[in-house]
Amino acid sequence: MSFTVGTDAYARHVGRYGPALSATHADAARVAPGDRALDVGCGPGVLIAELARRLGSDRVAGVDPSRPFVAAARAAVPGADVRVAPAEQLPFDTDSFDVVLSQLVVNFMTDAEAGVAEMRRVARRAVTSCVWDYAGEMRMLRIFWDAALELDRDAPDEGRTMRYCTRDELSALWTRAGLRDVETQPLVVEAGYDDFDDYWSPFTAGIAPSGAYCASLSGEQQAALRAACFRRLGSPAGPFTLSARAWLVRGSTS
Ligand SMILES: C[S@@+](CC[C@H](N)C(=O)[O-])C[C@H]1O[C@@H](n2cnc3c(N)ncnc32)[C@H](O)[C@@H]1O
């Protein structure tokens, strides 16, 4: 998956929503002082940073298969135990953490059933995750893919290609993993853009599926897609804000 391009590009792409999403995610996960928490698929460390603020960095761990992201997360949260590993093979003992979280990750796992089973194995109390509402109210990506579909009906719209981006699919995945009292809820956050180029330029860096698609286009095709995005955003002349919805799922281990 295209998450090795660079942490700066990620921060300006979907990472822009990360701090606000991490705070609402940690609240919904009911992380409490004294807990030990693991962030699976931690990326550059935005959720680990939020968890460390609440729990202390020595009570927080993270894993990600991307080495540049693990290096960035270690630098962002000194003292946290951040390792290179996939969700499907977590390098921790059973019941090592009170809460195990993953943010915007289960839809990218090679084997989500195995990944969630591993999250459950290392969790004593609860397992949570959130995934963008790609087909609906994640506006930054929805605008991009609707513009892409207007020009190319075979564009790999994440609203169609992504799994586990509805409440029902997430709930079923958690239930199959043996988690109990499974509940889902929307997490809605916002991010600001200085201008249209601030929105557009991260797509050209090739990060994530949307960036990979954008970077695969010819110069002429990219210009057409850029123009279609600009129009769908209402041709903004200056700063603007977009909202983004993710679906959260939470389950208890007992
Ligand atoms: C959209 S990013 C989310 C990163 C971070 N959680 C955040 O909220 O910014 C998806 C992350 O999933 C990671 N990933 C992909 N496959 C994975 C797997 N099998 N197990 C764990 N993480 C995985 C990627 O390396 C990337 O860091």
Ligand as a Chemical Component Dictionary entry (heavy atoms), coordinates in Angstrom:
data_LIG
# 
_chem_comp.id                   LIG 
_chem_comp.type                 NON-POLYMER 
_chem_comp.pdbx_formal_charge   0 
_chem_comp.three_letter_code    LIG 
# 
loop_
_chem_comp_atom.comp_id 
_chem_comp_atom.atom_id 
_chem_comp_atom.alt_atom_id 
_chem_comp_atom.type_symbol 
_chem_comp_atom.charge 
_chem_comp_atom.model_Cartn_x 
_chem_comp_atom.model_Cartn_y 
_chem_comp_atom.model_Cartn_z 
_chem_comp_atom.pdbx_ordinal 
LIG C1  C1  C 0  -4.508 5.741  6.613  1  
LIG S1  S1  S 1  -3.060 5.242  7.478  2  
LIG C2  C2  C 0  -3.570 5.543  9.165  3  
LIG C3  C3  C 0  -2.397 5.839  10.055 4  
LIG C4  C4  C 0  -2.750 6.293  11.483 5  
LIG N1  N1  N 0  -3.480 5.275  12.213 6  
LIG C5  C5  C 0  -3.536 7.590  11.492 7  
LIG O1  O1  O 0  -4.633 7.639  12.058 8  
LIG O2  O2  O -1 -3.025 8.572  10.919 9  
LIG C6  C6  C 0  -3.123 3.479  7.347  10 
LIG C7  C7  C 0  -1.989 2.815  8.095  11 
LIG O3  O3  O 0  -2.203 1.405  8.106  12 
LIG C8  C8  C 0  -0.930 0.798  8.031  13 
LIG N2  N2  N 0  -1.129 -0.608 7.639  14 
LIG C9  C9  C 0  -1.296 -1.134 6.409  15 
LIG N3  N3  N 0  -1.430 -2.467 6.484  16 
LIG C10 C10 C 0  -1.368 -2.790 7.806  17 
LIG C11 C11 C 0  -1.424 -4.024 8.544  18 
LIG N4  N4  N 0  -1.594 -5.194 7.920  19 
LIG N5  N5  N 0  -1.300 -3.975 9.878  20 
LIG C12 C12 C 0  -1.137 -2.792 10.522 21 
LIG N6  N6  N 0  -1.079 -1.612 9.872  22 
LIG C13 C13 C 0  -1.193 -1.613 8.545  23 
LIG C14 C14 C 0  -0.183 1.659  7.034  24 
LIG O4  O4  O 0  1.213  1.469  7.062  25 
LIG C15 C15 C 0  -0.604 3.042  7.503  26 
LIG O5  O5  O 0  0.234  3.545  8.492  27 
# 
loop_
_chem_comp_bond.comp_id 
_chem_comp_bond.atom_id_1 
_chem_comp_bond.atom_id_2 
_chem_comp_bond.value_order 
_chem_comp_bond.pdbx_ordinal 
LIG C1  S1  SING 1  
LIG S1  C2  SING 2  
LIG S1  C6  SING 3  
LIG C2  C3  SING 4  
LIG C3  C4  SING 5  
LIG C4  N1  SING 6  
LIG C4  C5  SING 7  
LIG C5  O1  DOUB 8  
LIG C5  O2  SING 9  
LIG C6  C7  SING 10 
LIG C7  O3  SING 11 
LIG C7  C15 SING 12 
LIG O3  C8  SING 13 
LIG C8  N2  SING 14 
LIG C8  C14 SING 15 
LIG N2  C9  SING 16 
LIG N2  C13 SING 17 
LIG C9  N3  DOUB 18 
LIG N3  C10 SING 19 
LIG C10 C11 SING 20 
LIG C10 C13 DOUB 21 
LIG C11 N4  SING 22 
LIG C11 N5  DOUB 23 
LIG N5  C12 SING 24 
LIG C12 N6  DOUB 25 
LIG N6  C13 SING 26 
LIG C14 O4  SING 27 
LIG C14 C15 SING 28 
LIG C15 O5  SING 29 
# 
